[in-house]
């Protein structure tokens, strides 16, 4: 799968909803009901970060939920990418990019959404064939104004900004022509997950899905 094909796949996923939930799973028992609540709320494309010991198991479990399209986030190395694919991830997301990670995504045929913030980083991705990238950490890197500024000289690439994106600023990003979706975790409050308030999670997901 070429970088161009990877970007086309990721763009198709991004167009399904304006927000991709960025999920860190600590309790494996919460994985399935959490995915069910998000899908019911209209957010079917889920990014599970590889930041906990149960993340790969969560990807496998959530991937069995009808309608869910589950990918792995915080993919930093070829080993991470291969492990994510073995767990059933259908795409991978990285905060940055490296030649080794890109080569692994091509050889493993697992679509990668690589990260890029500076013009130099974004140009390098364009030269590799990518037409979509993650912009992280979005707010710390200048927010919507920075994403907009990159669009003038580099209109051939679109972004999924994550990092500090909230209900208060999500529309600022989504209004930009070079933003396809945003990533966030505000619809996943810890207290609702801890208490098993899946109806509450579904309501927050539904509100996020209506942002576009």
RODO-2510 file (C-alpha; in nm, 4 decimals, decimal comma):
residues 212
     n   res          X          Y          Z
     1     x     0,0000     0,0000     0,0000
     2     x     0,1622     0,3241    -0,1133
     3     x     0,1606     0,6403     0,0989
     4     x    -0,0869     0,7900    -0,1486
     5     x    -0,3218     0,4952    -0,1032
     6     x    -0,2770     0,5127     0,2731
     7     x    -0,3790     0,8776     0,2742
     8     x    -0,6833     0,8061     0,0590
     9     x    -0,7928     0,5370     0,3041
    10     x    -0,7408     0,7641     0,6053
    11     x    -0,9278     1,0487     0,4358
    12     x    -1,2242     0,8206     0,3686
    13     x    -1,2299     0,7247     0,7365
    14     x    -1,1967     1,0873     0,8449
    15     x    -1,4974     1,1893     0,6388
    16     x    -1,7233     0,9529     0,8351
    17     x    -1,7364     1,1899     1,1333
    18     x    -1,5803     1,5216     1,2294
    19     x    -1,4049     1,3763     1,5347
    20     x    -1,1906     1,0680     1,5884
    21     x    -1,1935     0,9733     1,9579
    22     x    -0,8405     0,9345     2,0943
    23     x    -0,8768     0,6583     2,3525
    24     x    -0,6415     0,5423     2,6258
    25     x    -0,7743     0,2166     2,7718
    26     x    -0,6659     0,1208     3,1228
    27     x    -0,9472    -0,1196     3,2102
    28     x    -0,9865    -0,3984     2,9528
    29     x    -1,3425    -0,4654     3,0703
    30     x    -1,4395    -0,1157     2,9587
    31     x    -1,3152    -0,1581     2,6017
    32     x    -1,6231    -0,3157     2,4439
    33     x    -1,8954    -0,1067     2,6129
    34     x    -1,6923     0,2067     2,5441
    35     x    -1,6657     0,1231     2,1748
    36     x    -2,0364     0,0393     2,1613
    37     x    -2,1258     0,3754     2,3160
    38     x    -1,9051     0,5693     2,0750
    39     x    -2,0380     0,3866     1,7691
    40     x    -2,3971     0,4380     1,8875
    41     x    -2,3201     0,8081     1,9234
    42     x    -2,1997     0,8348     1,5649
    43     x    -1,8233     0,8056     1,6147
    44     x    -1,7264     0,4767     1,4556
    45     x    -1,3593     0,5445     1,3754
    46     x    -1,1650     0,4898     1,6977
    47     x    -0,7975     0,5490     1,7765
    48     x    -0,6658     0,3430     2,0695
    49     x    -0,3319     0,4744     2,1888
    50     x    -0,0506     0,2300     2,2608
    51     x     0,0112     0,3850     2,6016
    52     x    -0,1092     0,1103     2,8344
    53     x    -0,0295    -0,2603     2,8734
    54     x    -0,3828    -0,3548     2,7650
    55     x    -0,3949    -0,1374     2,4520
    56     x    -0,3406    -0,4195     2,2015
    57     x    -0,6008    -0,6399     2,3697
    58     x    -0,8401    -0,3447     2,3664
    59     x    -0,7872    -0,2981     1,9923
    60     x    -0,8762    -0,6616     1,9334
    61     x    -1,1852    -0,6460     2,1542
    62     x    -1,3122    -0,3154     2,0193
    63     x    -1,2542    -0,4283     1,6633
    64     x    -1,5210    -0,6944     1,7119
    65     x    -1,7864    -0,4324     1,7917
    66     x    -2,0246    -0,4019     1,4936
    67     x    -1,9612    -0,0825     1,2999
    68     x    -1,6347     0,0040     1,4735
    69     x    -1,3212     0,0814     1,2721
    70     x    -1,0377     0,0592     1,5207
    71     x    -0,6846     0,1828     1,4727
    72     x    -0,3760     0,2221     1,6879
    73     x    -0,2397     0,5560     1,8034
    74     x     0,1007     0,6518     1,9426
    75     x     0,2645     0,4176     1,6919
    76     x     0,6312     0,5070     1,7189
    77     x     0,8247     0,2212     1,5589
    78     x     0,7964    -0,0587     1,3037
    79     x     0,7533    -0,2998     1,5969
    80     x     0,4568    -0,0958     1,7226
    81     x     0,3039    -0,1000     1,3769
    82     x     0,3438    -0,4745     1,3352
    83     x     0,1982    -0,5400     1,6808
    84     x    -0,0975    -0,3134     1,6047
    85     x    -0,1682    -0,4948     1,2805
    86     x    -0,1470    -0,8332     1,4549
    87     x    -0,4010    -0,7083     1,7087
    88     x    -0,6432    -0,6216     1,4303
    89     x    -0,5826    -0,2493     1,3902
    90     x    -0,7080    -0,1198     1,0576
    91     x    -0,4921     0,1920     1,0580
    92     x    -0,2068     0,3448     1,2554
    93     x    -0,1505     0,6988     1,3784
    94     x     0,1826     0,8482     1,4792
    95     x     0,2671     1,1845     1,6355
    96     x     0,5521     1,2125     1,3878
    97     x     0,7163     1,0073     1,1172
    98     x     1,0382     0,8305     1,0323
    99     x     1,1661     0,6544     0,7240
   100     x     1,1566     0,3202     0,9073
   101     x     0,7960     0,3672     1,0182
   102     x     0,6815     0,4675     0,6712
   103     x     0,8613     0,1723     0,5130
   104     x     0,6980    -0,0629     0,7637
   105     x     0,3539     0,0762     0,6865
   106     x     0,4119     0,0110     0,3174
   107     x     0,5472    -0,3402     0,3634
   108     x     0,2781    -0,4351     0,6175
   109     x     0,0011    -0,2709     0,4099
   110     x    -0,1315    -0,0909     0,7180
   111     x    -0,2499     0,2647     0,6447
   112     x    -0,0507     0,5211     0,8416
   113     x    -0,1532     0,8721     0,9405
   114     x     0,1903     1,0252     1,0082
   115     x     0,2458     1,3432     1,2027
   116     x     0,3837     1,6702     1,0746
   117     x     0,3807     2,0221     1,2206
   118     x     0,6525     2,2292     1,0551
   119     x     0,6662     2,3127     0,6874
   120     x     0,9805     2,0992     0,6573
   121     x     0,8102     1,7965     0,8149
   122     x     0,5006     1,8382     0,6018
   123     x     0,7031     1,8814     0,2832
   124     x     0,8896     1,5594     0,3604
   125     x     0,5584     1,3753     0,3908
   126     x     0,4333     1,5249     0,0650
   127     x     0,7509     1,4120    -0,1090
   128     x     0,6875     1,0586     0,0171
   129     x     0,3368     1,0699    -0,1334
   130     x     0,1199     1,1486     0,1677
   131     x    -0,1777     1,3789     0,1218
   132     x    -0,3034     1,3635     0,4807
   133     x    -0,1232     1,4013     0,8116
   134     x    -0,1785     1,4366     1,1820
   135     x    -0,1041     1,7837     1,3236
   136     x     0,0141     1,7312     1,6822
   137     x     0,0245     1,8868     1,9360
   138     x    -0,2239     2,1185     1,7708
   139     x    -0,2874     2,3877     2,0304
   140     x     0,0730     2,3954     2,1524
   141     x     0,1887     2,4324     1,7909
   142     x    -0,0137     2,7426     1,7149
   143     x    -0,3636     2,6037     1,6870
   144     x    -0,5959     2,6620     1,3958
   145     x    -0,3963     2,9645     1,2825
   146     x    -0,0895     2,7490     1,2220
   147     x    -0,2859     2,4853     1,0322
   148     x    -0,4414     2,7580     0,8174
   149     x    -0,1010     2,9120     0,7484
   150     x     0,0389     2,5805     0,6239
   151     x    -0,2486     2,5539     0,3789
   152     x    -0,1349     2,8499     0,1719
   153     x     0,2013     2,7115     0,0494
   154     x     0,1105     2,3443     0,0968
   155     x    -0,2493     2,3010    -0,0209
   156     x    -0,1896     1,9441    -0,1382
   157     x    -0,2036     1,8007     0,2143
   158     x    -0,4891     1,7901     0,4666
   159     x    -0,4738     1,7476     0,8409
   160     x    -0,6296     1,5834     1,1425
   161     x    -0,5299     1,8149     1,4290
   162     x    -0,5116     1,6593     1,7749
   163     x    -0,3744     1,7710     2,1077
   164     x    -0,5689     2,0323     2,2993
   165     x    -0,8716     2,0136     2,0694
   166     x    -1,1920     2,0747     2,2670
   167     x    -1,5606     2,1418     2,1951
   168     x    -1,4767     2,5118     2,2256
   169     x    -1,2147     2,5196     1,9491
   170     x    -1,2988     2,2163     1,7335
   171     x    -1,5102     2,4199     1,4937
   172     x    -1,2194     2,6614     1,4373
   173     x    -1,0210     2,3698     1,2973
   174     x    -1,3092     2,2061     1,1117
   175     x    -1,3865     2,5330     0,9311
   176     x    -1,0474     2,5217     0,7564
   177     x    -1,0329     2,3827     0,4015
   178     x    -0,7206     2,1777     0,4842
   179     x    -0,8759     2,0029     0,7873
   180     x    -1,0730     1,6825     0,7303
   181     x    -1,1402     1,5970     1,0941
   182     x    -1,0009     1,6490     1,4423
   183     x    -0,8968     1,4072     1,7143
   184     x    -0,9962     1,4485     2,0766
   185     x    -1,0845     1,2810     2,3998
   186     x    -1,3335     1,5190     2,5575
   187     x    -1,6179     1,2729     2,4967
   188     x    -1,4332     1,0218     2,7166
   189     x    -1,4381     1,1730     3,0674
   190     x    -1,2686     0,9476     3,3174
   191     x    -1,5501     0,9619     3,5678
   192     x    -1,8054     0,8350     3,3170
   193     x    -1,5821     0,5479     3,2106
   194     x    -1,4997     0,4587     3,5710
   195     x    -1,8691     0,4530     3,6653
   196     x    -1,9783     0,2740     3,3492
   197     x    -2,1972     0,5640     3,2373
   198     x    -2,2075     0,4494     2,8766
   199     x    -2,5265     0,6451     2,8047
   200     x    -2,3378     0,9595     2,9072
   201     x    -2,0499     0,8719     2,6765
   202     x    -2,2944     0,8106     2,3933
   203     x    -2,4551     1,1524     2,4465
   204     x    -2,1166     1,3255     2,4361
   205     x    -2,0236     1,1307     2,1236
   206     x    -2,3476     1,2295     1,9571
   207     x    -2,2779     1,5962     2,0272
   208     x    -1,9253     1,5611     1,8856
   209     x    -2,0571     1,3848     1,5748
   210     x    -2,2847     1,6828     1,5088
   211     x    -1,9971     1,9321     1,4916
   212     x    -1,9892     1,9097     1,1126
***
